[in-house]
Amino acid sequence: MNNVDNPIIIDQNYCPDNENCPGQASGVKISDVIYQDIHGTSATEVGVKLDCSSRNPCTGISLEDVKLSYNNQPAEASCTNADGSASGVVLPNSCLKT
């Protein structure tokens, strides 16, 4: 990847134009997703965004050998209601709950 917006993203709280969906919680359960051997640069400071539903948290998310940078430094990671694991080299540092 080279200069990619949002290289790794799950956004269960997506709301187009932030209209007509405040406080809405996703009814979709996301589980057992593997992000493996992902390397490159992010065009956004947050390279890993896992924004999962409070009603149906993400589970079993796996980051394996992920290395993302932003402006020649590790990108940032942001996790909300996301459980899983990280293995191998993972940059940015994993924010997943284990």
C-alpha positions in Angstrom: 0.0 0.0 0.0 1.2 3.5 -0.8 -0.4 6.6 0.8 -3.8 4.9 1.4 -6.7 6.5 3.2 -7.8 4.3 6.1 -5.7 1.2 5.3 -7.4 -1.0 7.9 -10.9 -0.1 8.9 -14.1 -1.5 10.4 -16.7 1.3 11.0 -20.0 0.0 12.4 -20.9 3.5 13.4 -20.8 5.0 9.9 -23.4 7.6 9.4 -23.5 9.4 6.0 -23.4 13.1 6.5 -24.0 12.5 10.3 -27.7 12.8 9.7 -30.7 10.7 10.8 -28.7 8.1 12.7 -27.4 9.5 16.0 -27.1 6.9 18.7 -27.8 4.1 16.2 -26.1 0.8 17.1 -25.3 -1.8 14.4 -27.2 -5.0 14.4 -24.5 -6.7 12.4 -22.0 -8.9 14.3 -18.4 -8.8 12.9 -16.1 -11.7 14.0 -13.1 -13.7 12.9 -11.5 -11.2 10.6 -7.8 -11.6 9.8 -5.6 -8.7 8.6 -2.3 -10.4 7.5 0.9 -9.2 5.9 -0.3 -5.6 5.3 2.6 -3.2 4.8 2.9 0.4 3.5 2.0 4.0 4.2 -1.2 5.6 5.4 -2.4 9.0 4.1 -4.2 9.3 7.4 -2.7 9.5 10.9 -4.9 6.7 12.1 -3.9 3.6 10.0 -5.9 1.1 11.9 -9.5 2.1 12.9 -11.7 -0.6 14.4 -14.9 1.2 15.5 -17.3 -1.5 16.5 -20.8 -1.4 17.8 -21.5 -1.3 21.5 -24.5 -3.7 20.9 -22.5 -6.1 18.8 -18.8 -5.7 19.5 -16.2 -7.1 17.1 -14.6 -10.3 18.3 -11.8 -12.5 17.0 -10.1 -9.7 15.0 -6.5 -10.7 14.2 -3.6 -8.4 13.2 -0.7 -10.5 11.8 2.5 -8.9 10.5 1.0 -5.4 9.9 3.4 -2.5 9.4 1.9 0.9 8.5 3.6 4.2 8.7 2.4 7.8 8.5 4.9 10.6 7.7 7.9 8.2 8.3 6.6 7.2 11.8 4.3 4.4 12.9 0.7 5.2 12.1 -1.8 5.3 15.0 -4.4 2.7 16.0 -7.9 3.4 17.3 -10.1 0.6 18.7 -13.6 0.8 20.2 -15.4 -2.3 21.3 -12.9 -4.5 19.4 -11.5 -7.8 20.8 -8.8 -9.9 19.3 -5.1 -10.6 19.0 -1.9 -9.4 17.4 1.1 -11.5 16.3 4.4 -10.9 14.6 5.5 -7.3 14.0 2.5 -5.0 14.4 2.9 -1.3 13.9 1.1 0.7 15.0 0.9 -1.1 18.3 -2.3 -3.1 18.6 -5.2 -1.5 20.5 -7.3 -4.7 20.5 -8.6 -6.0 23.8 -7.5 -9.5 24.3 
